[in-house]
Amino acid sequence: MPPSSGVAQKRDNLIDLEVKGIDLSLDVDVLKTENVEWNFGVRFGTFKTKVLKVANGRDFVAGLFVVKEGESLGNFYAVTPLTSISQSRPDKTAYIDPNDAANYEIVNGMVVNKTTKRAMLTDPNDQSVVGNAYPKFNMSFINTFTFFKNLNVGFQWDLYRGNSIYNLTRQWLYRDRIHKDFDKEITVDGETGAYVGYYASLYNSVQRTGWFVEDGSFLRLRDVTLTYQFGNILKSKWMKNVAFTVSGRNLVTFTKYSGLDPEATSAQDSQGNRTFGAGSNIGADYFAIPNLRSLQ
């Protein structure tokens, strides 16, 4: 606004969002006999959030996320390792001079300099979507069994599929060269070794790098409970029932994620600072405390 108007600022919506999703639930009495009962429940949820409009039409960075018109909220945009020695930039210029192509080779799917052992990355202005923080769908499976009217056994499995995690913890450990990856040997130009230069080049000064985006899908045994009711055994006027219960949470998790816990994420920037506003409220793993395995 013109200074002469006296208006200090004008507030407006930053972005317009469209959210579409489905939530389904099903509960079934699977079996009911004199001595055995089995109840089963399943929950299913899926949603997608699309950015319809940004107020000034310009992309912006929110923590580790980039928000763009017409794309999904929660996208990780990052530079990525080169996958081809002849790979070109958006302006069609080659990343590797054809005259120097003999100095490079493909290692673990990435272009690596034979002399320095460093992996080559795209330019900061040549970034692409490398994942999304939100799952494609999530499900829960709930089972409850009753045996002889006294013994109750219940358990729940939770499934998340299709979400990505930016493992910022791993990237910071790369900075200090103390991550276990630095002990993994690779073969470059016929020589095998645990080359520091290879992993250090992927660190990228804690800037967004696709190397640190991992599959966050998991299957977790969320809860198991075993209860025995002593009510019909007791012959007491002053006590109606006594129950003995043993339960456990987060007992088993199946995941390919290399961090401590695929659920222990929030919204962070590259320095580990909590971010607010548009972008995502999950997806960044920065030395978070994992869910505890507990027995009661």
Secondary structure, DSSP 8 states (H G I E B T S, - for coil): --GGGT-------SEEEEEEEEEEEEEEEEEE-SSEEEEEEEEEEEEEEEEEEETTS--EEETTEEE-TTSBTTEEEEB-B---TT-B-TTS-BSS-GGGGGGEEEETTEEEETTT--B-B--TT--EEEEESS-SEEEEEEEEEEETTTEEEEEEEEEEES-EEE-HHHHHHHHTT-SGGGG--EEETTEEE--HHHHHHHHGGGS-BGGGEEE--EEEEEEEEEEEE-TTT---SS----EEEEEEEEEEEEE---SS-TT--B-B-TTS-B--SSS-SS-B-SS------EE-
